[in-house]
């Protein structure tokens, strides 16, 4: 761990993931005179759950808020890719090849209703059953879940919804852009440093219990009295701050809970499995019957596929792989396995979170009913890894500000990368004391719409 260059900062950001990096970037875009420190438990930016994610982007949401936040961020990523040659290839920062939801009849009607309600804002189109059946090896009407199972078979596919402003982001490139730009503007980064505790220590006007260091309760009702002033590291060092932005993803509650700050968010394990083989090659060669997206060849490409079972398939064209993904809500408990305060380290290991046995026992049975050839020797498991998705109760991000100088941003519900730029702008506006932020796409967005105290959003109905 390198040492912070100052004893005191205007703003300390905990976490150099998608939200923390975007926040640091936009804070300096607004006011380059600020002193900003970013503390990251890993060795590089974006190396936590951001780097272990599928890193997909879409603006197909039932919630108008989610749609605006994602659409604006995607537009920003496209813009910086056009401005910076190094972000255009050979693997581009943003690669739009579409999302394809394969839907049973009931959800097909629901999603088409959402599309109609968007009044053209969502760029998506319905596919008929015959059109989705052109996908190689797809079984639209499965007969069973797995061999010997006597329960009702999975729901048959009735059609599909193809989202066009959807695809993949290269997370290491996005993290690199934000980190480089923020560093160049004066943001200080300290890596391999765990923020272990936020405290009121160091402010003489605050009365504290001894030896706990907790404030007397009555001071909560004294306007402006309580302010967090100290961020302590796991190795015993500390810095002082006027404002602390907690953007620690799955580990945020470890800092917030002792302060009595509720995030209303829960981290859940997410695993990814890279597979290859003849079945994969045939799928990657499929040209779905849709208008091509950003394709120099003029041909459509295999999209990101969401099966009715919830399993997802992401194409990795250069390696001829498909990543099979899913959120583990049953086999593993809510929460993280790591203790970020122990020995001053965070022992997050994305490879260790990937369970090779779980591919055959927990995830493949969600794929093979619809793609039976995945249950044969035609598919090889090449690699597996995992991370965390932090879910809010309604599927929208949380941005909440406490009166004593703590801002929490998180609860991305598996869509942090795709909304990061918008959330970074909202954090910067909140730190500046403004009630609204201007998104990249031009819309003005009220920050407290995502707060817990004044939340004004409709629950999201399209969550992967």
C-alpha positions, -999 to +999 in steps of 0.1 A: +000+000+000+013+034-009+007+062+015-018+091+010+000+123+003-022+144+025-037+141+060-070+157+050-091+155+018-122+172+006-136+139-005-126+103+001-141+077-022-140+041-010-139+017-040-123+020-074-150+000-092-174+014-118-193+038-095-162+049-076-142+056-107-170+074-125-176+095-094-140+105-091-139+115-128-170+137-127-160+153-093-129+166-110-147+175-142-169+198-121-142+212-098-106+204-104-095+223-073-110+196-050-087+172-032-100+137-039-086+104-026-098+070-039-091+040-017-092+006-033-086-028-016-074-044-048-041-037-067-057-020-097-089-001-106-119-022-116-103-054-103-132-064-079-166-075-090-164-051-120-136-071-135-153-104-127-187-094-142-201-102-177-199-064-182-230-061-204-249-030-212-286-025-222-312+002-221-342-022-223-358-017-189-394-014-177-383+014-153-380+048-171-353+057-145-331+026-153-337+033-190-325+069-188-295+061-166-283+033-188-290+049-221-271+080-211-241+060-199-240+039-231-240+071-252-211+084-231-191+052-237-198+055-274-186+091-274-153+085-256-146+055-278-150+078-309-127+104-293-099+080-282-084+057-308-070+034-282-106+026-271-117+014-306-097-018-311-088-044-317-113-052-289-135-021-286-146-004-254-182-008-265-194-036-288-231-035-295-245-068-309-278-069-291-297-087-264-322-115-272-347-125-246-363-158-254-396-156-238-426-178-228-460-165-238-468-146-206-436-127-204-437-121-241-469-102-237-455-083-207-423-073-225-441-062-256-464-041-234-433-024-219-420-018-254-453-001-264-453+020-232-418+033-241-433+051-271-403+044-292-376+053-266-365+017-264-349+004-296-362-032-297-382-055-318-402-087-314-391-119-331-416-146-340-412-182-328-401-193-363-374-166-363-359-177-330-361-213-340-334-205-366-309-205-337-289-237-341-299-265-317-326-245-300-354-266-285-383-242-281-405-267-263-384-287-238-397-320-226-380-321-193-355-303-170-330-332-169-328-370-171-352-387-147-369-355-135-406-360-131-417-324-126-434-302-152-411-293-180-397-258-185-420-232-201-419-233-239-405-204-259-432-183-276-409-157-293-382-132-286-374-096-279-343-082-295-328-051-279-305-031-302-288-006-280-273-035-261-240-053-260-207-055-241-182-032-225-146-040-219-144-034-182-106-031-180-107-004-207-135+015-190-117+013-157-085+024-173-101+054-190-117+067-158-086+060-138-063+077-162-085+108-167-092+112-130-055+108-121-046+133-148-070+158-132-055+154-098-073+125-081-051+105-058-054+067-058-042+044-031-044+007-039-041-024-017-057-004+010-088-016+029-110+011+044-118-006+077-137+021+096-154+055+093-155+074+125-163+107+142-129+108+159-108+139+155-135+165+157-133+182+191-169+195+192-183+160+190-188+142+224-179+105+222-184+075+244-152+059+257-137+036+247-161+028+218-156+062+201-194+063+194-211+097+196-237+105+223-271+099+207-286+134+214-261+150+190-279+134+161-306+161+166-281+190+166-280+204+131-245+201+116-230+187+148-222+151+137-197+148+108-176+118+098-140+130+100-118+100+098-113+070+075-092+043+090-072+017+070-068-019+080-031-014+087-038+013+114-032+044+093-060+070+086-069+101+068-094+129+075-122+139+051-150+164+048-172+139+027-169+101+023-184+084-007-189+047-001-188+029-034-175-004-021-200-027-039-207-059-020-185-048+009-201-014+015-223-026+044-192-034+065-185+003+067-221+015+068-236-008+093-216+004+123-227+039+116-264+029+115-266+037+078-289+013+059-281+006+023-311-018+017-289-038-006-277-074-005-247-090-023-253-123-041-227-145-057-226-145-095-206-171-115-195-172-151-184-203-171-164-201-204-172-230-227-161-239-262-166-266-288-185-274-319-218-264-305-204-231-295-189-226-329-223-232-346-240-207-323-214-180-328-219-184-366-257-178-363-269-146-379-303-138-362-330-124-385-325-088-373-311-056-388-273-056-381-259-033-353-226-015-358-214-044-379-188-034-406-195-067-423-232-058-427-242-090-409-260-096-376-241-115-349-250-139-322-264-117-294-264-119-256-291-145-250-313-147-220-331-181-216-365-184-199-347-202-171-326-171-163-293-185-177-274-161-200-251-167-229-225-141-238-205-145-271-167-140-269-160-139-306-121-137-306-117-167-284-146-186-299-161-190-264-195-185-249-198-174-212-227-190-194-238-169-164-263-167-137-269-153-102-267-178-074-296-170-051-301-205-035-269-226-034-249-199-016-262-174+010-265-137+006-234-119+017-197-120+009-172-146+019-144-122+025-138-101+056-123-068+043-110-058+078-090-089+086-053-082+087-058-050+067-065-070+034-093-080+012-088-116+001-112-114-029-103-141-054-126-142-084-112-176-095-120-191-061-156-179-064-160-199-096-171-235-087-163-259-116-186-285-101-215-260-100-214-259-138-227-294-141-249-294-110-264-259-109-260-241-142-260-265-171-294-278-161-307-243-168-293-243-203-296-279-216-334-280-217-334-253-244-300-262-259-298-300-255-265-303-272-248-284-243-253-316-223-230-336-245-193-338-252-197-310-278-191-284-251-159-281-231-156-261-199-126-238-203-127-216-173-148-204-144-148-174-120-172-154-100-180-121-082-209-104-066-240-086-078-254-062-052-292-061-054-316-034-042-352-044-034-366-027-065-338-033-090-327+003-092-295+019-079-293+035-045-278+069-039-284+081-004-268+109+016-265+110+053-265+144+072-230+137+086-211+136+054-215+100+041-228+092+006-236+057-004-239+047-040-246+010-050-273-015-053-267-017-091-286-051-093-262-065-118-261-034-140-234-012-125-212-009-155-241+001-178-252+029-154-219+040-140-214+072-159-248+085-149-243+076-113-210+093-112-226+125-124-253+121-097-226+116-070-207+147-082-239+168-081-247+155-045-212+164-033-217+199-047-250+203-029-271+203-060-304+186-062-302+176-099-275+164-123-273+167-160-269+133-177-246+130-207-277+125-229-290+160-218-317+150-194-318+166-160-322+140-132-331+146-096-306+130-073-330+121-045-351+099-068-327+072-059-324+079-022-340+057+004-357+087+022-374+102-009-373+073-034-396+080-063-390+051-088-411+022-101-397-013-094-378-028-123-395-058-140-367-068-163-339-081-141-316-108-154 
